[in-house]
Amino acid sequence: MIRGVFDEEWFAACREKRLLGLLDREMVETETKWLNYEFEQAQVKIDIGDMILEQIVSETLQIMNEASKRTFDDHPLMKEPER
C-alpha cells in the first residue's frame, strides 16, 4: 500500500493509543474515590430515612383527615334538622 500524505489508519491507531492512555491515567488517579464507600452508604441511609419519614407523614395526615371527617360528620350540629 502506498502511503499518502495523510494515513487515516495510522492516525486512528495513534488516537486510540492516546485515548487509552488518558483513560488509564484517569482510572488510576480516581481509583481512591471509587473505593470509598462511606459517602455512598451515608447518602443511601439519608435517602431511605427521608422516604420513611415522608411515608409516615403521609399516612399520619391520611389518618388525621379520616378521623376529623368522621367526628365532623357525626357531630350533632352537622346533622340536618328534622322537619
Secondary structure as UniProt FT lines:
FT   HELIX           8..35
FT   HELIX           38..74
FT   HELIX           76..78
//
